[in-house]
C-alpha cells in the first residue's frame, strides 16, 4: 500500500514538474457573431489549414485556448462552420486577448506582431474583398485592376513599417505581403466573373508574376493560402507564359520545373494524382516524382490512388454498355466482339469535344478498312435528344453514334467527370486503356493499330 501511495505521489509531482516546464500560449476572447457556438483554431502545415483545437463558447460568448509548446507562426481562428475570421501570429508563451464580432475584430493589448498584422489586414482589405473574399459579383477587371495598381506602392511602403523586435516575424511578414498580393491578383483571374480581361487589358503588375525557380525558399508554405497559390500560379504560367498545345495532355514533367522547392513539388504531385485514370499511366508518370511525396498524408494518398486506378487495369473485362443508336437499335460492347473498339464520350455542348471531331473523322477514314469500331457515346441530357440527332446529321458524324441520356452507368462506372474522354477495348472486350490519347494525337492511331496487330500476332503464333 505504501509503495502504491508513493508511486501516485511521485507521478503527480512528475506531472506538475512537466507542466511547469511546458510553455503555454494563451488565446482567449469573445466571439459575438450571430449563430456562433464554437471557435476552431487552425495551424498551417505545408500551405494548408489543419485543425489544432476547438472550444465551445460559454453563455457570455467567451472562449479560451491553452496551447503547449507551439511553433511560432500564423494561426487562424474560425467559427464552428470553419469559416476563417481572424489570422493571428503566435509565439510560444504569448497571451492573446481578442474580441470578434460582425464588424470585425480588435485586440486587447496586441503583441507587436499582431499590431502589424492587423494594420496589414485593414490596409489590404479593399483588394482582398474584391478577389479573395468577394461579397457579390460586382467587381470586374475594369474596377479591380486599377485598385490593384494603386495598392502596389502602398504595400511596398507598408513593408518598411514591419520593424518589430522579432526578426523572424519581420522576414516572414514581408514575404506574406508579397504572397498575399499575388494571391489576390491571381484569385481574381480564376474566379468566375461577368466580364473577363483580354490580352491587352492586363496591368503591369501581372508582368512580374512569373519568375524562374519560383517559391524556392518555401515561404508560402507558412500561409494558409499557399497550396491554392501554387496551383493558381501554374495556371497563370500555363495560360499566359507557356504557349499551350491543346493537342497534348499536360504532364508533371511540364509542370514541376517551374517550381524551385521540393516540398512544393510534392504538393503539386499529390494534387495531380487524381488526373490519372489508368494504372499504366499513373505508375509510369508518378514513379520519377515519388521522391517528392515525403509526408505521411502524401504517401497515404499515393496508395489510395494506386488502388483506385488499379481497378481498370489493362486486360480487365470491360463494362458491357448497351445504348440505342441514331435509329433506336441497341448496340452493346459484346456485339462488337472481334473488333478493336474506340469509345468517345462526348456531348454537343462540349467545345473540346467538337474540336476533336475533324481529327476523329480523319482517323476513321485512315482506318476504315481495319477491324476497328468507332463508337461515340453522347452524354447529352434527355431534353436535348433532338438537338443531338440534328448535330449528328448536320456534322455528318460517322461510326456508331449512341445516346446515353446524360451521365449514364458507363460514365459512372469509369468515373468519367470530364469530357471528351476516349477509351480503347480489344477484340475480346477487355480494357486496353480507359484514358487513351485523343484523335488529335498520333499516339491514338498507333495504339489502335498495335492493339489490332497484337491479337493477330497471338493468333498466328497459336496456330504454329
N, C-alpha and C positions, 0 to 999 in steps of 0.2 A: 504493500500500500504506500509506504514511504517513497519507494522508487518511482511509483506512478505519479505521486504528487510532485516529486522533484522534477520529473520529466515535463509535466504540464507547466510548472513554474518556469523552467528553462526555455520551453517552447514559446511561452508568452513573452519572456524577456527578449528572446531572439527576434520575434515578430516586431516588437516595439523598436528594437535597435535597427532592424531592416527598414522600417517605416521612416525612422528618423534620418536614415541615410538617403532615402528617396527624395528627390527634389520635385515637389508638386507644382504644377502650373494651374492656376485657378481661373476659370472663365465663368462669370455669373452675370445675371442681369434680369431684365424683363422683356417679354415679347407681348406687346399689346396690339395684336393683329386679329382681325375677325376670323373666327373658327380655328385659331391656333390652339393646339392642345399639347404640343411637344416641340422640342428643339433637337436637332441632329447636328453633330459636328463631324466634319469630314477632313481627313488628311489628304495629301496629294502624293500619289505613287505613280511614277512614270507618266506624268501628264494627265492623270485622271483622278477624279474624286473617289476615295474609298472611305466608307463609313467607319468612324472611330468610336463613337459613343452616342447615346441618346438619353434624353431626360424629359420627363413629363413636367408640364407647367403646374405649379400649385394654384390655389384659389386666387392668389394675388398676381398670377401670371408670371411668377418668378421661376428661374432655372439656375442650375449651377453644375459645373463640371470640375472635378479634381483629377488632373491628368498627370500620371507619374512619368518622369524622365522622358519627355517628348523631345523630338528633334526640332531644332529651330527652323521655322519656315512658315509658309502660308497655310491657313486652315479656313474652312468655310462653315458658316452657321446657316442651317436651313430649317424650314418648318417640317411638320410630320409628312407632308407630301414631297419632301426633299427638293423643294424649290429654293435655290440659293438666295439668301437675303443679305448676308454680310460676309466679307472677306477680312480676316484678321491675320496679323503676323504675331506668332508666339515664340518666345524664348523660354527655355526651361527655367521655372521659378517665377515667371510673370504672374501678375494678378490683374485680370481684365474685368472691368465692370461696364456693361453696355446696355443701352435702352433701345429696343427695336419696336417700331410702330409702323402704321400705314404710311406715315410721312417720311420714313427713312430710319436712320439710326444715329445715335450720339453716344460718345464715350463719356464716362465719368473719370476724369484724370487719365487720359490716354497715355500709353507709353510713347516715347519719341518715334518709334517705327510706325505705330498706328495713327499718330497725328499726321505723318506724311502720307500714309496710305489713304486716310480719309480725305485729305486735300486732293489727292490724285483722283479718287473716285468722283468727287464733286466736279473737278475740273473737266474730266473726260466724259462725263455723263451726256452732254449734247451729241457726242459722236457715238457712244455705245448705245444710247437709247434709240438711235436711228438704224443700227445694224445688228448688234448682239442681242439687245432686249427691245425689239420694236413692239410698240403697243398696238399700232394699226398700220395698214399698208398705205401710209400717206406719203412716205419719203420715197423719192426716186433718185436716180443718179444725178438728176438736174439739181436737186437740193443737197444730197449727201456729199457729192464731190467737192462743192465749194466749202461746205462745213469742214470736211477733212483737210482740205488745203489750208484753210485759215487756222486750223488747230495744230498743224505740224510745228510752227515756230513756238507755240505755247508749250507744247510737250518738250521741246528741246530746252526751253528756258526753265521748265519745271525740274528737269534732271539736275540742274545746277543747284537747286534747293535741297536736293537729297544729301544732306550732311548731318548725320547723327553719330553718336559715339560708337555705333555698331557698324564696323566697316563691311562685314559680310552682308548685312542688310542693304547698305548703300549700293553695293555692287549688284545684288540681285534685283533691287528695286529699279535701277536704271535699265536693266535687261527686261524687266516686266513692262516698263513703259514702252519700249520699242516693240516688244512682242504683242502687247495689247493693241497698239496702233495697227500693226499688221493684221492681227486677228479681226479687228473691226472692219478694216478695208476689204479683206477677202470674204468675210462673212456676208457683207452686203452684196458682193458679186454673186454669191452662191445661194442667196435666199430668194425664193420666188417673188416676183415683183410685177407690177403692172407695166413697167417700162424698163428696158434694159439698154445699156450703153453700146454704141457702135465702136469700131476700132479707133476712130478719131475723137471720141468723147472722153477718153481716159485722161486724168490729170497727172502731172509729173510724178507724184508720189509713187505710182504703180511701177514706174520705170526702175525704181531701186529695190523692188521686192525680190526679184531673182538675184541670188548670189551663189557662186560656186561653193561647194563644200558647206552647204547651209546647215546651221544649228550644230556645228562641230563641238561646241562646248557643252551641249546638252542642257543648257539653262532653261529652255522652255519646258522641260520635264518637271520643273518646280511649280508650274502653273496648271490649274485645273483644266484650262482650255488647250493644253499643249498637244494632246493627241489630235484634237479637232483641227488645230492649226497645221500640223504635219500633213494631214490629208488634203486640206484646202490648198496648202502651198503647192503640193504636187499637181492638183487640178489646175492651178494657175499656170504652173510651168508647162504642163502638157498642152494646155489650150492656147497659151499666149507666147511661150518661148520656143517650144518644140513645134515643128510642123507635123501634126498628127497624120498618120497614114491610116485612113479608115478601113483599108482592106486587111490590116494586120491586127491581131489580138495583142493587147498590151500585156507585157510580161514583167516579172520582177526585175529581170536584167535591164529593162528600160528605165526602171524607177529608182532603184537603190543607189546608183552612182550620184544622184542629185543630193544625197544626204551625207553629212560628214561625221555622223555619230552612230556607233554600233547599236546602242540601245534603241535609238530612233528607228534604225533599220529593222530591228527585231519587232518593234511595234507595228511597222508597216507590213512586214511579212505576216504577222499574226492576223492583221485585218484583211490581208489579201487572200488568205487561205480559203475563205468562203466562196471565192470566184471559181474554184476548180470543181468540175463535175465528174471527172474520171480519175481512177486510181493511177493510171499510167502517167497522165499529165501532172497530177499532183506530186507524185514521187519524183518524177524527172526534174520538175522545176523548183520544188521546195528543197530538195536534197542539198544543193550547193549553198543554201542560206539557212539551214537548220542551226548553224553555229550562232546565229543571232537570237535564237529562241532560248534565252537563258533563264527566265523566271519560271517558277512552278506553274503559274497560270498559263504562260505561253506554251509550255510543254503539254499541259493538260488539254489545251485547245487543239494542239497538233494531233494528239492521239484521237480526240473526238472526231476531227475532220478526216483522219485516216480511216477510221471505222465507217464514217458516212459515205465517203467516195468509194470505199471498197465494196459497197452494196451493188454497184453497177459495173463490175469489172469485166474486162474483155473475156468472152467465152460464156458468160452467164446467159440463160434463156431470157429473151426479151419479152416485154409486155405485149400480149396479143390484142392490139387495138381492133376496134370494129366500128366504122363510121360510114355514113352514106356518101356516095359521090355526087357529082353535079346532077345526075339523073335519078338519084334516090336509091341506087343499088349499093348494098352493103359491101364494103371491102375490108378484109382483115389482113393482118400480117401473115397469118397461116396460109392464106390463099395466094400469097406471093412467094411461097417456098420454092427454092430453086433459083431465085434471083437475089442479087445484092440489092438491098433496099436503102435508099436515102430518104429520110423524112425531114421535111422542112416545116417547122411550127411557126406560124406567121399570122398576121391579121391585116385587113385592108387599111386600118388606121395607123399602122406602124411604118413610119418613114424609113428606118433602116431596113425593114423587110422589103419594101418596094424597091429600095436601092439595089437589092440583091437579085431582083427579077431578071434584068438583062443578062447578068452573069449566069444565072441558073438556066435560062433559055439556051445560051451558048454552050453550056456544059451538056445539056440534054441533046443538042444537035450533034456534038462531037462524039457522044457515046450512044447514039440511037440504035446502033447495030449490036450493042452489048446486052447481056442479060442483067440489066440494071433497072430497077423500078424507081421512078422519081415520084415520091408521094408528098403532097403538100396538105398539111392539116391546119385548117383555119380555126382560130380561137375567137372569131367574131361572135358577139352575143346573138341570141336567137332573134332579137328585134332587128338585127342587121343582115338577116338571111338573104333578102332580095338584093341588098347592096353588095354582098359577097358574090352572088350569082352574076350580077351586072359587071362587077370588076373582073371576074374570071373571063367573061365573054369579051369585054372591051379590050383587055390586055392580051387576049388570045393565049391564056395560060395552058400549057400542055401538061403532060404527065398525068398523075392521078390526083384529082382535086377532091379532098374530103372536107366535110363540115362537122365540127365537133361541138357546136353550141356553147361556146365560151371555154373557160379554163376547165377542160374535161378531165376524166380519170387518167388519160395518157399524160397530160401536163402535170397533174398532181403526183402521179407515180414516179416520174423522173424529176420532180421538184423543179419544174420549169417556171421561173418567175420573171424572166426577161426574154424578149424575142427580138430578132429571129434566133432560132435555135435549130441546129442541124444534127441529126443522129444517123448513124450507119449501122445496119444489121447485115449479117452474112446470109448465105443461101439456106442455112438451116434455122434461121430465125434467132440467131444468137447475137449478142452485143459485140460490135466491133468498137464503137465509141458512142457515148451519149452526149458528146460535146465536140463535134468534128469541126474542121476548118470550114469556112464559108465558100460558096461558089466563086467569089471574087478572089479566092486564094488558090494558087496552083496545087497546093498540097491536097486539096479535096479530090481532084481528078486522080492524082497519084494513089491516094488511099482507096478509092473505088476500084481502080484497076488492079492494085495489089491484092485486094480482098477477093476480087473475081479470079485472079490468076492463082492465088494460093490454094483455092479449092480445086481448080483444075489440075494443079501440080500434085496435090494429095491424091486425087482420083487416079491419075496416071501411074503414080508410084504404087498404089494398091493393086493395080492390075498386073504388075510385073511379077 
